[in-house]
Each structure stands twice: as C-alpha cells, then as structure tokens.
Amino acid sequence: MPAATRSSGTSSPAISRPFAPEAEPMNFEFSDEQVMLRDSLSRMLDQRYAFESRRRIMAGQAETGIWSELVDMGIVAMPLPEACGGLGGSASDIVAISELFGRHLVIEPLLPSVILTGRALARFDPAGPVPRWIADIGTGALRGAFAHEEGSGTGASSTLSTKLYEGEAGPRIRGSKKLVLGGGEAGVLLISALSETKAVCLAAVPADAEGIEVRRYRALDGRPVADILFHDVAVDRAAIMAGADAALEALLADARLALAAEAVGAMAVLMATTADFAGTREQFGRPIGSFQAIAHRLADMKIAYVKARASLLYIAALADSGRATSRDISVLKAQVGRLGREIAQGAVQIHGGIGMTDELPVGHYLKHILTIDGLFGNTDYHLREIGRVVASA
C-alpha cells in the first residue's frame, strides 16, 4: 500500500534535530487510498463497535465477527510484507488504522498478532514452521503475541533475563514474561531472550507447547493480557533469530508508533465529547463552556491535541522515508503520553464525577490513554532516554 503523500513548504529552512538527519518541514496528509480505507473502516466500526456495543463485547454478552471483518477488509494483512502474502503496509498505513482503533477503543489483536508478531516473523529465515505461521497470521487463522516485558515497564533489552540455552535435546527457553498483549488467546508466541553468550535473540514457539503456563487477565483499559511462564520449553532451531538487536529495536518502534496513534485517536474523541458536553451542560442559566475557566481549559486541550497529532504524523512520515530513529520514537511516545494525560484529565475534570462512571465513555478513554502510556516505556522512561541523548550530543 503506498505511503502517505508528503509535500514540502515553499521556502522554509531545514531544521537541525538531534534525533534524525536534517529534513525540511513537511505537510502530511493521507493518500487517497488511505483515506478510502479509513472511511470504510470507520463506517464499519461506527456500526459494529459503538460504545454500547463494545461494553457488551467486553462483558461477554455479544458475539462478534469483528476479526473476520477486519480480515476481509485487508486490515489484518496490511502490515505484513508482500513477500509474506501481506499488503506491504508502511508506517503511515499502520498509523492510519491504529488511530481509528484508538477512536473506537478496539481490543482486537491487530497490534500483538500482526504488527508485532507477524512483522517480526517476516524477518526470520523462511524455514521450519515460520512461513506457515506468517501465512496463518495474515489470514486471521492464527493469532500471535509478543512476550517481551519482564517487569521493568521499559521494553529495554538491557532488562531481559529470560534465557535461551542449549539443552540435551536442543534449544530451550526458561523465564517469565508479564503483560503480554493477547497472550492468552495466541496460537504462537514470539519471545525475547538472552543466549548463553548474552546475545539478544527472538524465538517463536506454539502457545500450546509443553512447559508453558499462562495466567490471563485484563489490563486497565480492558484489553486481554497474560503473564506467561516458560519452564524449559523446547524451541525449533529454525524458529530462532540470533543477534536480534536490530530486529527487536524495529519491533519496539512499530509498537510505540502504533500505540501513539491509538492514543491520538482516543484524544480526538475526548476533545469532541468534552466540547459537546461543555456546550450543552448548563450552570447558572448558561452553558459551562461560556465560563472563562472552562473555555481556557478546552483551548489548552485543543492545543495539546494538535501538538500530539502533528508529532504523530511527522514521525510517521520520517518512518516512511526510513529516517526515524529510536530517539524520534521516544520523542513521540513521551509527547503523546504527556499530552494524552493532559487531555484525559481535562475531560474528566470538565465532566465532573460523572466522567468516571462506567456508563460514560470518558473514563474508558482515560484508562485507554493511561494503559498506552505504560506499554513499552512510559513518559518518564522516554524522557530519560531523550535527555541521555541530548546530554551526550
């Protein structure tokens, strides 16, 4: 799928940035194909994933064929390379879809199964069970999950303790992973580990392999997660990527970009919902939005949203051109985390106590934004990473 179009300003000078090569400022807009895909997806989610429908799905009171519909629309195959049967989606394609997922609080496993596991497996040598797994992920027949987090909350490879070692009958994995997105529903698990020489590796195993223990639960925003123990689990040698530092870095960048897009989508809904509430809720015979304190707070929220979305689209454009660095992604994750919290808190405060009731969507979007901030490094972690780079420049 073609990347989004980008056009340069007429005479703006280049901007020197410490996190990526110099580049002229860019105006970013989605391509016609991306706009059409977003329109189709938005219509489907409006009909099938409205807030009340989502509540019933979360409560287990409604059967849903959402995943099958996403497969039929090409959404599931979109992030995978064409060589693996996918549509070769770019960074901006992922952003275009993930932003709508955030708007509708979608919990279908596009991120863990396809953007993380599927795209990572595409980097493996096409041997053993790997090609079959990728094909099945692309058709929606198989779901994957990326087992990486071990409790630090950062996603940094320096915190890994899970071991990939040579057993008597071949390679084995021992360790534990926490907060694995979609881990309880996955058919294949992609695991980060350290080899006996302390090299970063990625390994994939069937989720029903002997020695795997899964504890399922839900994250703050309701998305299914799991803690997983690996008790000396056998690994097919063909399903191991040694020296996987670069692959892991790319994987984390994909995750953080997609999550940032989800957060920006959630911010858009909070902005619209809160502005509408302030325009209709009356106190002292006037809409509360007419009071200066509320009007100024709404203006601050709007400014925060524009900054967050501009950052998202700019970093997506850099990623499309192959110029986004891991520090650029950290800038985005920190920016979106900070601004998302500002918008969500403002929305709750303007709504008052009713904003946190289960019947209103506001509190659900707050939880979604807070959950996203904590995944693969929160705002504080990424600010430290940025500061470290600036200090050493």
C-alpha positions, 0 to 999 in steps of 0.5 A: 500500500503506498505511503502517505503523500508528503509535500514540502513548504515553499521556502522554509529552512531545514531544521537541525534535530538531534534525533534524525538527519536534517529534513525540511518541514513537511505537510502530511496528509493521507493518500487517497487510498488511505483515506478510502480505507479509513472511511470504510473502516470507520463506517464499519466500526461506527456500526459494529463497535459503538460504545454500547456495543463494545461494553457488551463485547467486553462483558461477554454478552455479544458475539462478534465477527469483528476479526473476520471483518477486519480480515476481509477488509485487508486490515489484518494483512496490511502490515505484513510484507508482500513477500509474506502474502501481506499488503506491504503496509508502511508506517503511515498505513499502520498509523492510519488504522491504529488511530481509528482503533484508538477512536473506537477503543478496539481490543482486537489483536491487530497490534500483538498478532500482526504488527508485532508478531507477524512483522517480526516473523517476516524477518526470520529465515523462511524455514521450519514452521515460520512461513506457515505461521506468517501465512496463518497470521495474515489470514486471521487463522492464527493469532500471535503475541509478543512476550517481551516485558519482564517487569521493568515497564521499559521494553529495554533489552538491557532488562531481559533475563529470560534465557535461551540455552542449549539443552540435551535435546536442543534449544530451550527457553526458561523465564517469565514474561508479564503483560503480554498483549493477547497472550492468552488467546495466541496460537504462537508466541514470539519471545525475547531472550538472552543466549548463553553468550548474552546475545539478544535473540527472538524465538517463536514457539506454539502457545500450546507447547509443553512447559508453558503456563499462562495466567490471563487477565485484563489490563486497565483499559480492558484489553486481554493480557497474560503473564506467561511462564516458560519452564524449559520449553523446547524451541525449533532451531529454525524458529530462532533469530540470533543477534536480534538487536536490530530486529527487536529495536524495529519491533519496539518502534512499530509498537510505540508508533502504533500505540501513539496513534491509538492514543491520538485517536482516543484524544480526538474523541475526548476533545469532541465529547468534552466540547459537546458536553461543555456546550450543552451542560448548563450552570447558572442559566448558561452553558459551562463552556461560556465560563472563562475557566472552562473555555481556557481549559478546552483551548489548552486541550485543543492545543495539546491535541494538535501538538500530539497529532502533528508529532504523530504524523511527522514521525510517521512520515520520517518512518516512511522515508526510513529516517526515524530513529529510536530517539524520534520514537521516544520523542513521540511516545513521551509527547503523546503520553504527556499530552494524552494525560493532559487531555484525559484529565481535562475531560474528566475534570470538565465532566465532573464525577460523572466522567468516571462512571462506567456508563460514560465513555470518558473514563474508558478513554482515560484508562485507554490513554493511561494503559498506552502510556505504560506499554513499552516505556512510559513518559518518564522512561522516554524522557530519560532516554531523550535527555541521555541523548541530548546530554551526550550530543 
